[in-house]
Amino acid sequence: MNIKALPLLQLTAESLMISSEKVAHVQLNNPLEHALLILVKSGYSAVPVLDIQYRFKGIIGKNTILNEILGLERFELERLSDITVERVMITNTPCLNKSDHFLTCLKAVMDHPFVCVVNQEGYFDGIVTRREILKQLNKYIHVNKDLFYDGR
Ligand code: AMP
């Protein structure tokens, strides 16, 4: 295979993403208890938050939840059922569009283990993970190994 057969930079977020139906998510009005259950059961550190129309609203992670219920001397577990996901989710995360190319995706996942793909109307399309970007990069470097030696 040559470089042309693997047009890395032409890959789009659409071809790299895990599509929405395979992504675990929680909803705005879910209590933190439900979110923590999903996170622990799935083994993910964070998942997207969607509204009832499947529009992307933010991200909720284990750390955010544990910080929220951290009291002076103990975790106040009873608060898990009183607080909604909407109140504590992180909303200032970057998003991608399906048509964004590889380098845009690479830049986006430098600071985040995954980034959400959202359409013009804000509907959730899926996620691009750092793992997938590294997998593609690894494949590209292996296939084009010769390019990375200077002949010495
Ligand atoms: P991974 O690439 O599997 O290491 O995933 C990195 C992070 O992306 C996970 O910790 C989750 O926060 C998120 N993630 C990956 N796959 C999924 C999925 N199917 N559903 C929800 N979140 C996911």
Backbone and ligand atoms as CSV (ligand in chain L), in Angstrom:
chain,resi,resn,atom,element,x,y,z
A,1,MET,N,N,0.854,-1.207,0.000
A,1,MET,CA,C,0.000,0.000,0.000
A,1,MET,C,C,0.893,1.262,0.000
A,2,ASN,N,N,0.584,2.226,-0.819
A,2,ASN,CA,C,1.363,3.464,-0.783
A,2,ASN,C,C,0.579,4.574,-0.090
A,3,ILE,N,N,1.185,5.766,-0.036
A,3,ILE,CA,C,0.537,6.852,0.707
A,3,ILE,C,C,-0.824,7.179,0.092
A,4,LYS,N,N,-0.892,7.122,-1.221
A,4,LYS,CA,C,-2.144,7.484,-1.899
A,4,LYS,C,C,-3.281,6.532,-1.534
A,5,ALA,N,N,-2.884,5.251,-1.249
A,5,ALA,CA,C,-3.920,4.266,-0.935
A,5,ALA,C,C,-4.470,4.471,0.478
A,6,LEU,N,N,-3.823,5.314,1.259
A,6,LEU,CA,C,-4.291,5.557,2.621
A,6,LEU,C,C,-4.330,7.063,2.867
A,7,PRO,N,N,-5.317,7.730,2.299
A,7,PRO,CA,C,-5.343,9.190,2.392
A,7,PRO,C,C,-5.783,9.653,3.777
A,8,LEU,N,N,-4.838,9.559,4.707
A,8,LEU,CA,C,-5.121,9.846,6.120
A,8,LEU,C,C,-5.820,11.191,6.315
A,9,LEU,N,N,-5.272,12.208,5.665
A,9,LEU,CA,C,-5.783,13.557,5.907
A,9,LEU,C,C,-7.170,13.773,5.326
A,10,GLN,N,N,-7.577,12.840,4.462
A,10,GLN,CA,C,-8.922,12.970,3.890
A,10,GLN,C,C,-9.992,12.261,4.716
A,11,LEU,N,N,-9.575,11.482,5.710
A,11,LEU,CA,C,-10.573,10.819,6.567
A,11,LEU,C,C,-11.415,11.889,7.271
A,12,THR,N,N,-12.691,11.620,7.375
A,12,THR,CA,C,-13.569,12.602,8.030
A,12,THR,C,C,-14.045,12.069,9.383
A,13,ALA,N,N,-14.552,12.983,10.190
A,13,ALA,CA,C,-15.091,12.593,11.500
A,13,ALA,C,C,-16.157,11.512,11.324
A,14,GLU,N,N,-16.908,11.605,10.230
A,14,GLU,CA,C,-17.979,10.615,9.989
A,14,GLU,C,C,-17.412,9.205,9.895
A,15,SER,N,N,-16.265,9.079,9.200
A,15,SER,CA,C,-15.701,7.733,9.017
A,15,SER,C,C,-14.947,7.266,10.262
A,16,LEU,N,N,-14.586,8.189,11.121
A,16,LEU,CA,C,-13.800,7.847,12.314
A,16,LEU,C,C,-14.677,7.631,13.552
A,17,MET,N,N,-15.913,8.108,13.493
A,17,MET,CA,C,-16.703,8.162,14.743
A,17,MET,C,C,-17.390,6.838,15.092
A,18,ILE,N,N,-17.710,6.709,16.368
A,18,ILE,CA,C,-18.622,5.666,16.842
A,18,ILE,C,C,-20.001,6.304,16.726
A,19,SER,N,N,-20.909,5.697,15.982
A,19,SER,CA,C,-22.182,6.385,15.732
A,19,SER,C,C,-23.106,6.358,16.946
A,20,SER,N,N,-23.988,7.346,16.967
A,20,SER,CA,C,-24.778,7.647,18.163
A,20,SER,C,C,-25.473,6.438,18.792
A,21,GLU,N,N,-25.967,5.525,17.940
A,21,GLU,CA,C,-26.729,4.394,18.510
A,21,GLU,C,C,-25.843,3.451,19.329
A,22,LYS,N,N,-24.524,3.562,19.155
A,22,LYS,CA,C,-23.614,2.685,19.925
A,22,LYS,C,C,-22.972,3.424,21.099
A,23,VAL,N,N,-23.375,4.680,21.300
A,23,VAL,CA,C,-22.750,5.490,22.358
A,23,VAL,C,C,-23.670,5.539,23.586
A,24,ALA,N,N,-23.114,5.174,24.746
A,24,ALA,CA,C,-23.868,5.287,26.003
A,24,ALA,C,C,-24.041,6.773,26.307
A,25,HIS,N,N,-25.235,7.171,26.754
A,25,HIS,CA,C,-25.447,8.583,27.081
A,25,HIS,C,C,-26.418,8.694,28.250
A,26,VAL,N,N,-26.504,9.884,28.819
A,26,VAL,CA,C,-27.539,10.152,29.822
A,26,VAL,C,C,-28.307,11.387,29.385
A,27,GLN,N,N,-29.442,11.620,30.062
A,27,GLN,CA,C,-30.268,12.768,29.687
A,27,GLN,C,C,-30.207,13.850,30.761
A,28,LEU,N,N,-30.542,15.072,30.306
A,28,LEU,CA,C,-30.437,16.255,31.164
A,28,LEU,C,C,-31.069,16.086,32.540
A,29,ASN,N,N,-32.281,15.494,32.549
A,29,ASN,CA,C,-33.027,15.440,33.810
A,29,ASN,C,C,-32.747,14.193,34.643
A,30,ASN,N,N,-31.810,13.353,34.191
A,30,ASN,CA,C,-31.459,12.177,34.993
A,30,ASN,C,C,-30.780,12.612,36.290
A,31,PRO,N,N,-31.069,11.922,37.403
A,31,PRO,CA,C,-30.321,12.212,38.632
A,31,PRO,C,C,-28.883,11.702,38.505
A,32,LEU,N,N,-27.985,12.284,39.292
A,32,LEU,CA,C,-26.578,11.858,39.239
A,32,LEU,C,C,-26.434,10.366,39.535
A,33,GLU,N,N,-27.351,9.835,40.336
A,33,GLU,CA,C,-27.299,8.416,40.672
A,33,GLU,C,C,-27.352,7.562,39.409
A,34,HIS,N,N,-28.257,7.936,38.482
A,34,HIS,CA,C,-28.404,7.188,37.238
A,34,HIS,C,C,-27.134,7.327,36.396
A,35,ALA,N,N,-26.608,8.559,36.333
A,35,ALA,CA,C,-25.402,8.796,35.527
A,35,ALA,C,C,-24.230,7.970,36.059
A,36,LEU,N,N,-24.096,7.931,37.387
A,36,LEU,CA,C,-22.989,7.183,37.986
A,36,LEU,C,C,-23.128,5.688,37.697
A,37,LEU,N,N,-24.366,5.220,37.712
A,37,LEU,CA,C,-24.648,3.807,37.407
A,37,LEU,C,C,-24.200,3.477,35.982
A,38,ILE,N,N,-24.571,4.342,35.047
A,38,ILE,CA,C,-24.198,4.139,33.634
A,38,ILE,C,C,-22.677,4.158,33.487
A,39,LEU,N,N,-22.042,5.119,34.164
A,39,LEU,CA,C,-20.583,5.266,34.044
A,39,LEU,C,C,-19.854,4.058,34.638
A,40,VAL,N,N,-20.293,3.627,35.805
A,40,VAL,CA,C,-19.606,2.501,36.452
A,40,VAL,C,C,-19.844,1.215,35.669
A,41,LYS,N,N,-21.104,1.003,35.252
A,41,LYS,CA,C,-21.426,-0.235,34.518
A,41,LYS,C,C,-20.716,-0.298,33.173
A,42,SER,N,N,-20.621,0.839,32.492
A,42,SER,CA,C,-20.005,0.847,31.152
A,42,SER,C,C,-18.477,0.871,31.234
A,43,GLY,N,N,-17.967,1.356,32.362
A,43,GLY,CA,C,-16.511,1.465,32.504
A,43,GLY,C,C,-15.958,2.745,31.882
A,44,TYR,N,N,-16.824,3.604,31.343
A,44,TYR,CA,C,-16.351,4.861,30.742
A,44,TYR,C,C,-16.167,5.918,31.815
A,45,SER,N,N,-15.221,6.826,31.583
A,45,SER,CA,C,-15.010,7.861,32.586
A,45,SER,C,C,-15.969,9.033,32.400
A,46,ALA,N,N,-16.503,9.186,31.179
A,46,ALA,CA,C,-17.472,10.255,30.914
A,46,ALA,C,C,-18.345,9.857,29.732
A,47,VAL,N,N,-19.559,10.380,29.679
A,47,VAL,CA,C,-20.457,10.107,28.540
A,47,VAL,C,C,-21.180,11.406,28.152
A,48,PRO,N,N,-21.692,11.475,26.915
A,48,PRO,CA,C,-22.433,12.663,26.489
A,48,PRO,C,C,-23.779,12.790,27.208
A,49,VAL,N,N,-24.220,14.044,27.330
A,49,VAL,CA,C,-25.557,14.329,27.880
A,49,VAL,C,C,-26.408,14.853,26.726
A,50,LEU,N,N,-27.594,14.253,26.532
A,50,LEU,CA,C,-28.488,14.645,25.445
A,50,LEU,C,C,-29.822,15.096,26.015
A,51,ASP,N,N,-30.564,15.922,25.224
A,51,ASP,CA,C,-31.937,16.234,25.654
A,51,ASP,C,C,-32.874,15.169,25.078
A,52,ILE,N,N,-34.169,15.319,25.312
A,52,ILE,CA,C,-35.053,14.220,24.881
A,52,ILE,C,C,-35.150,14.106,23.360
A,53,GLN,N,N,-34.758,15.187,22.661
A,53,GLN,CA,C,-34.735,15.123,21.185
A,53,GLN,C,C,-33.392,14.647,20.628
A,54,TYR,N,N,-32.514,14.197,21.512
A,54,TYR,CA,C,-31.176,13.716,21.108
A,54,TYR,C,C,-30.264,14.841,20.636
A,55,ARG,N,N,-30.485,16.046,21.179
A,55,ARG,CA,C,-29.541,17.126,20.901
A,55,ARG,C,C,-28.443,17.084,21.958
A,56,PHE,N,N,-27.201,17.368,21.527
A,56,PHE,CA,C,-26.068,17.316,22.441
A,56,PHE,C,C,-26.072,18.517,23.390
A,57,LYS,N,N,-25.925,18.264,24.684
A,57,LYS,CA,C,-25.974,19.351,25.675
A,57,LYS,C,C,-24.719,19.482,26.531
A,58,GLY,N,N,-23.957,18.406,26.680
A,58,GLY,CA,C,-22.762,18.490,27.511
A,58,GLY,C,C,-22.171,17.120,27.774
A,59,ILE,N,N,-21.277,17.075,28.747
A,59,ILE,CA,C,-20.607,15.819,29.100
A,59,ILE,C,C,-20.623,15.680,30.613
A,60,ILE,N,N,-20.867,14.445,31.066
A,60,ILE,CA,C,-20.819,14.215,32.510
A,60,ILE,C,C,-19.834,13.074,32.788
A,61,GLY,N,N,-18.985,13.275,33.786
A,61,GLY,CA,C,-17.965,12.267,34.094
A,61,GLY,C,C,-17.978,11.896,35.570
A,62,LYS,N,N,-17.318,10.789,35.865
A,62,LYS,CA,C,-17.259,10.290,37.246
A,62,LYS,C,C,-16.664,11.341,38.180
A,63,ASN,N,N,-15.606,11.987,37.715
A,63,ASN,CA,C,-14.924,12.945,38.563
A,63,ASN,C,C,-15.828,14.110,38.959
A,64,THR,N,N,-16.575,14.615,37.976
A,64,THR,CA,C,-17.504,15.725,38.235
A,64,THR,C,C,-18.517,15.305,39.298
A,65,ILE,N,N,-19.031,14.084,39.161
A,65,ILE,CA,C,-20.059,13.605,40.094
A,65,ILE,C,C,-19.474,13.449,41.503
A,66,LEU,N,N,-18.310,12.820,41.579
A,66,LEU,CA,C,-17.715,12.588,42.906
A,66,LEU,C,C,-17.343,13.901,43.594
A,67,ASN,N,N,-16.861,14.854,42.803
A,67,ASN,CA,C,-16.550,16.175,43.358
A,67,ASN,C,C,-17.790,16.865,43.900
A,68,GLU,N,N,-18.892,16.698,43.177
A,68,GLU,CA,C,-20.150,17.352,43.548
A,68,GLU,C,C,-20.696,16.840,44.874
A,69,ILE,N,N,-20.493,15.566,45.151
A,69,ILE,CA,C,-21.077,15.008,46.383
A,69,ILE,C,C,-20.044,14.885,47.504
A,70,LEU,N,N,-18.864,15.427,47.254
A,70,LEU,CA,C,-17.814,15.371,48.271
A,70,LEU,C,C,-18.115,16.376,49.387
A,71,GLY,N,N,-18.363,15.844,50.583
A,71,GLY,CA,C,-18.599,16.708,51.742
A,71,GLY,C,C,-17.282,16.973,52.449
A,72,LEU,N,N,-17.369,17.473,53.683
A,72,LEU,CA,C,-16.143,17.787,54.420
A,72,LEU,C,C,-15.382,16.531,54.831
A,73,GLU,N,N,-16.157,15.490,55.209
A,73,GLU,CA,C,-15.480,14.291,55.707
A,73,GLU,C,C,-15.829,13.019,54.972
A,74,ARG,N,N,-16.853,13.110,54.091
A,74,ARG,CA,C,-17.281,11.885,53.410
A,74,ARG,C,C,-18.023,12.229,52.129
A,75,PHE,N,N,-18.222,11.201,51.305
A,75,PHE,CA,C,-19.079,11.377,50.134
A,75,PHE,C,C,-20.534,11.347,50.604
A,76,GLU,N,N,-21.292,12.384,50.277
A,76,GLU,CA,C,-22.690,12.450,50.704
A,76,GLU,C,C,-23.568,11.787,49.656
A,77,LEU,N,N,-23.565,10.443,49.716
A,77,LEU,CA,C,-24.205,9.647,48.664
A,77,LEU,C,C,-25.691,9.941,48.502
A,78,GLU,N,N,-26.313,10.373,49.619
A,78,GLU,CA,C,-27.753,10.651,49.568
A,78,GLU,C,C,-28.065,11.792,48.597
A,79,ARG,N,N,-27.074,12.614,48.272
A,79,ARG,CA,C,-27.302,13.738,47.359
A,79,ARG,C,C,-27.378,13.300,45.900
A,80,LEU,N,N,-26.943,12.080,45.632
A,80,LEU,CA,C,-26.928,11.590,44.249
A,80,LEU,C,C,-28.307,11.618,43.602
A,81,SER,N,N,-29.336,11.405,44.433
A,81,SER,CA,C,-30.690,11.344,43.845
A,81,SER,C,C,-31.349,12.721,43.776
A,82,ASP,N,N,-30.751,13.722,44.434
A,82,ASP,CA,C,-31.359,15.070,44.450
A,82,ASP,C,C,-30.854,15.970,43.325
A,83,ILE,N,N,-29.666,15.689,42.826
A,83,ILE,CA,C,-29.044,16.593,41.839
A,83,ILE,C,C,-29.196,16.019,40.432
A,84,THR,N,N,-29.587,16.873,39.487
A,84,THR,CA,C,-29.724,16.394,38.105
A,84,THR,C,C,-28.403,16.575,37.346
A,85,VAL,N,N,-28.270,15.787,36.300
A,85,VAL,CA,C,-27.097,15.858,35.424
A,85,VAL,C,C,-26.925,17.273,34.878
A,86,GLU,N,N,-28.043,17.891,34.505
A,86,GLU,CA,C,-28.009,19.239,33.908
A,86,GLU,C,C,-27.276,20.241,34.797
A,87,ARG,N,N,-27.401,20.081,36.118
A,87,ARG,CA,C,-26.821,21.065,37.038
A,87,ARG,C,C,-25.306,21.028,37.097
A,88,VAL,N,N,-24.725,19.874,36.818
A,88,VAL,CA,C,-23.268,19.766,37.029
A,88,VAL,C,C,-22.471,19.396,35.776
A,89,MET,N,N,-23.167,19.101,34.664
A,89,MET,CA,C,-22.443,18.667,33.452
A,89,MET,C,C,-21.519,19.772,32.940
A,90,ILE,N,N,-20.531,19.369,32.179
A,90,ILE,CA,C,-19.596,20.330,31.573
A,90,ILE,C,C,-20.130,20.696,30.194
A,91,THR,N,N,-20.225,22.009,29.934
A,91,THR,CA,C,-20.851,22.434,28.672
A,91,THR,C,C,-19.882,23.121,27.712
A,92,ASN,N,N,-18.692,23.413,28.190
A,92,ASN,CA,C,-17.771,24.167,27.316
A,92,ASN,C,C,-16.776,23.277,26.570
A,93,THR,N,N,-17.260,22.105,26.145
A,93,THR,CA,C,-16.359,21.192,25.426
A,93,THR,C,C,-16.458,21.450,23.920
A,94,PRO,N,N,-15.376,21.218,23.180
A,94,PRO,CA,C,-15.442,21.418,21.730
A,94,PRO,C,C,-16.253,20.304,21.076
A,95,CYS,N,N,-16.788,20.597,19.887
A,95,CYS,CA,C,-17.523,19.578,19.120
A,95,CYS,C,C,-16.947,19.502,17.720
A,96,LEU,N,N,-17.263,18.421,17.027
A,96,LEU,CA,C,-16.851,18.252,15.630
A,96,LEU,C,C,-18.093,18.139,14.762
A,97,ASN,N,N,-17.923,18.386,13.449
A,97,ASN,CA,C,-18.978,18.087,12.469
A,97,ASN,C,C,-18.541,16.850,11.693
A,98,LYS,N,N,-19.533,16.122,11.148
A,98,LYS,CA,C,-19.220,14.909,10.387
A,98,LYS,C,C,-18.195,15.153,9.288
A,99,SER,N,N,-18.203,16.357,8.698
A,99,SER,CA,C,-17.344,16.624,7.544
A,99,SER,C,C,-15.940,17.102,7.928
A,100,ASP,N,N,-15.673,17.265,9.226
A,100,ASP,CA,C,-14.329,17.700,9.644
A,100,ASP,C,C,-13.287,16.644,9.291
A,101,HIS,N,N,-12.123,17.093,8.834
A,101,HIS,CA,C,-11.068,16.175,8.407
A,101,HIS,C,C,-10.174,15.736,9.571
A,102,PHE,N,N,-9.319,14.754,9.244
A,102,PHE,CA,C,-8.480,14.101,10.255
A,102,PHE,C,C,-7.737,15.071,11.172
A,103,LEU,N,N,-7.100,16.093,10.563
A,103,LEU,CA,C,-6.270,16.979,11.398
A,103,LEU,C,C,-7.100,17.770,12.406
A,104,THR,N,N,-8.318,18.128,12.012
A,104,THR,CA,C,-9.224,18.817,12.947
A,104,THR,C,C,-9.594,17.877,14.097
A,105,CYS,N,N,-9.833,16.618,13.750
A,105,CYS,CA,C,-10.172,15.623,14.789
A,105,CYS,C,C,-8.975,15.401,15.708
A,106,LEU,N,N,-7.802,15.297,15.115
A,106,LEU,CA,C,-6.575,15.080,15.901
A,106,LEU,C,C,-6.376,16.205,16.921
A,107,LYS,N,N,-6.545,17.434,16.455
A,107,LYS,CA,C,-6.393,18.595,17.331
A,107,LYS,C,C,-7.412,18.543,18.471
A,108,ALA,N,N,-8.646,18.168,18.118
A,108,ALA,CA,C,-9.733,18.158,19.105
A,108,ALA,C,C,-9.482,17.135,20.214
A,109,VAL,N,N,-8.920,15.969,19.860
A,109,VAL,CA,C,-8.756,14.929,20.882
A,109,VAL,C,C,-7.442,15.048,21.665
A,110,MET,N,N,-6.632,16.052,21.332
A,110,MET,CA,C,-5.396,16.231,22.105
A,110,MET,C,C,-5.720,16.479,23.577
A,111,ASP,N,N,-6.725,17.290,23.825
A,111,ASP,CA,C,-7.071,17.636,25.208
A,111,ASP,C,C,-8.245,16.850,25.770
A,112,HIS,N,N,-8.818,15.939,24.946
A,112,HIS,CA,C,-10.009,15.215,25.402
A,112,HIS,C,C,-9.946,13.759,24.943
A,113,PRO,N,N,-10.320,12.817,25.813
A,113,PRO,CA,C,-10.309,11.409,25.403
A,113,PRO,C,C,-11.328,11.123,24.288
A,114,PHE,N,N,-12.395,11.910,24.217
A,114,PHE,CA,C,-13.351,11.784,23.113
A,114,PHE,C,C,-13.995,13.149,22.871
A,115,VAL,N,N,-14.447,13.346,21.629
A,115,VAL,CA,C,-15.125,14.604,21.284
A,115,VAL,C,C,-16.423,14.252,20.557
A,116,CYS,N,N,-17.487,14.976,20.867
A,116,CYS,CA,C,-18.795,14.678,20.268
A,116,CYS,C,C,-18.916,15.267,18.868
A,117,VAL,N,N,-19.597,14.520,18.005
A,117,VAL,CA,C,-19.887,14.977,16.650
A,117,VAL,C,C,-21.354,15.395,16.627
A,118,VAL,N,N,-21.580,16.646,16.178
A,118,VAL,CA,C,-22.906,17.249,16.284
A,118,VAL,C,C,-23.243,17.879,14.924
A,119,ASN,N,N,-24.519,17.827,14.502
A,119,ASN,CA,C,-24.850,18.452,13.212
A,119,ASN,C,C,-25.250,19.918,13.395
A,120,GLN,N,N,-25.580,20.561,12.287
A,120,GLN,CA,C,-25.879,22.014,12.294
A,120,GLN,C,C,-26.963,22.381,13.296
A,121,GLU,N,N,-27.942,21.473,13.453
A,121,GLU,CA,C,-29.068,21.764,14.360
A,121,GLU,C,C,-28.779,21.346,15.805
A,122,GLY,N,N,-27.578,20.859,16.036
A,122,GLY,CA,C,-27.216,20.486,17.408
A,122,GLY,C,C,-27.532,19.045,17.751
A,123,TYR,N,N,-27.998,18.256,16.745
A,123,TYR,CA,C,-28.307,16.852,17.030
A,123,TYR,C,C,-27.027,16.028,17.107
A,124,PHE,N,N,-27.041,15.073,18.009
A,124,PHE,CA,C,-25.867,14.254,18.303
A,124,PHE,C,C,-25.676,13.152,17.248
A,125,ASP,N,N,-24.491,13.126,16.611
A,125,ASP,CA,C,-24.208,12.113,15.583
A,125,ASP,C,C,-23.332,10.976,16.097
A,126,GLY,N,N,-22.486,11.259,17.094
A,126,GLY,CA,C,-21.595,10.220,17.603
A,126,GLY,C,C,-20.388,10.833,18.301
A,127,ILE,N,N,-19.365,9.982,18.526
A,127,ILE,CA,C,-18.141,10.499,19.161
A,127,ILE,C,C,-16.906,10.042,18.376
A,128,VAL,N,N,-15.889,10.895,18.374
A,128,VAL,CA,C,-14.575,10.501,17.861
A,128,VAL,C,C,-13.676,10.351,19.085
A,129,THR,N,N,-13.063,9.162,19.218
A,129,THR,CA,C,-12.219,8.922,20.394
A,129,THR,C,C,-10.740,9.122,20.044
A,130,ARG,N,N,-9.985,9.466,21.064
A,130,ARG,CA,C,-8.526,9.612,20.904
A,130,ARG,C,C,-7.944,8.269,20.446
A,131,ARG,N,N,-8.508,7.192,20.963
A,131,ARG,CA,C,-8.040,5.853,20.595
A,131,ARG,C,C,-8.111,5.626,19.080
A,132,GLU,N,N,-9.243,6.005,18.462
A,132,GLU,CA,C,-9.417,5.798,17.026
A,132,GLU,C,C,-8.426,6.643,16.211
A,133,ILE,N,N,-8.211,7.876,16.664
A,133,ILE,CA,C,-7.261,8.762,15.972
A,133,ILE,C,C,-5.846,8.176,16.057
A,134,LEU,N,N,-5.470,7.677,17.252
A,134,LEU,CA,C,-4.136,7.086,17.416
A,134,LEU,C,C,-4.003,5.805,16.593
A,135,LYS,N,N,-5.091,5.046,16.501
A,135,LYS,CA,C,-5.081,3.812,15.699
A,135,LYS,C,C,-4.779,4.136,14.238
A,136,GLN,N,N,-5.450,5.158,13.708
A,136,GLN,CA,C,-5.254,5.545,12.304
A,136,GLN,C,C,-3.842,6.069,12.080
A,137,LEU,N,N,-3.351,6.836,13.035
A,137,LEU,CA,C,-2.011,7.402,12.933
A,137,LEU,C,C,-0.971,6.280,12.961
A,138,ASN,N,N,-1.163,5.330,13.858
A,138,ASN,CA,C,-0.268,4.180,13.987
A,138,ASN,C,C,-0.229,3.385,12.675
A,139,LYS,N,N,-1.423,3.150,12.097
A,139,LYS,CA,C,-1.521,2.402,10.832
A,139,LYS,C,C,-0.757,3.142,9.735
A,140,TYR,N,N,-0.972,4.434,9.679
A,140,TYR,CA,C,-0.347,5.260,8.640
A,140,TYR,C,C,1.177,5.210,8.754
A,141,ILE,N,N,1.675,5.331,9.979
A,141,ILE,CA,C,3.129,5.336,10.183
A,141,ILE,C,C,3.728,3.975,9.813
A,142,HIS,N,N,3.025,2.894,10.163
A,142,HIS,CA,C,3.524,1.559,9.821
A,142,HIS,C,C,3.544,1.330,8.321
A,143,VAL,N,N,2.457,1.723,7.659
A,143,VAL,CA,C,2.364,1.521,6.209
A,143,VAL,C,C,3.404,2.350,5.470
A,144,ASN,N,N,3.714,3.524,6.026
A,144,ASN,CA,C,4.652,4.442,5.348
A,144,ASN,C,C,5.970,4.583,6.105
A,145,LYS,N,N,6.378,3.481,6.762
A,145,LYS,CA,C,7.587,3.488,7.609
A,145,LYS,C,C,8.784,4.154,6.921
A,146,ASP,N,N,8.977,3.831,5.644
A,146,ASP,CA,C,10.170,4.315,4.923
A,146,ASP,C,C,10.278,5.838,4.946
A,147,LEU,N,N,9.143,6.484,4.983
A,147,LEU,CA,C,9.137,7.950,4.977
A,147,LEU,C,C,9.775,8.541,6.226
A,148,PHE,N,N,9.806,7.733,7.299
A,148,PHE,CA,C,10.242,8.267,8.584
A,148,PHE,C,C,11.702,7.972,8.914
A,149,TYR,N,N,12.409,7.314,7.966
A,149,TYR,CA,C,13.846,7.105,8.132
A,149,TYR,C,C,14.592,8.082,7.232
A,150,ASP,N,N,15.731,8.584,7.706
A,150,ASP,CA,C,16.461,9.543,6.869
A,150,ASP,C,C,17.588,8.876,6.079
A,151,GLY,N,N,17.569,7.531,6.018
A,151,GLY,CA,C,18.527,6.811,5.176
A,151,GLY,C,C,19.830,6.460,5.875
A,152,ARG,N,N,20.000,6.907,7.140
A,152,ARG,CA,C,21.244,6.592,7.853
A,152,ARG,C,C,21.161,5.209,8.483
L,1,AMP,P1,P,-11.706,4.548,24.631
L,1,AMP,O1,O,-11.355,5.059,23.284
L,1,AMP,O2,O,-12.505,3.282,24.547
L,1,AMP,O3,O,-10.562,4.513,25.573
L,1,AMP,O4,O,-12.735,5.608,25.215
L,1,AMP,C1,C,-12.333,6.853,25.704
L,1,AMP,C2,C,-13.533,7.506,26.330
L,1,AMP,O5,O,-14.496,7.772,25.293
L,1,AMP,C3,C,-14.280,6.635,27.332
L,1,AMP,O6,O,-13.778,6.743,28.642
L,1,AMP,C4,C,-15.666,7.238,27.266
L,1,AMP,O7,O,-15.685,8.443,28.014
L,1,AMP,C5,C,-15.806,7.568,25.789
L,1,AMP,N1,N,-16.425,6.458,25.053
L,1,AMP,C6,C,-15.813,5.562,24.234
L,1,AMP,N2,N,-16.717,4.705,23.688
L,1,AMP,C7,C,-17.922,5.052,24.190
L,1,AMP,C8,C,-19.264,4.562,24.016
L,1,AMP,N3,N,-19.546,3.524,23.231
L,1,AMP,N4,N,-20.272,5.180,24.682
L,1,AMP,C9,C,-19.999,6.248,25.482
L,1,AMP,N5,N,-18.770,6.769,25.683
L,1,AMP,C10,C,-17.745,6.190,25.041
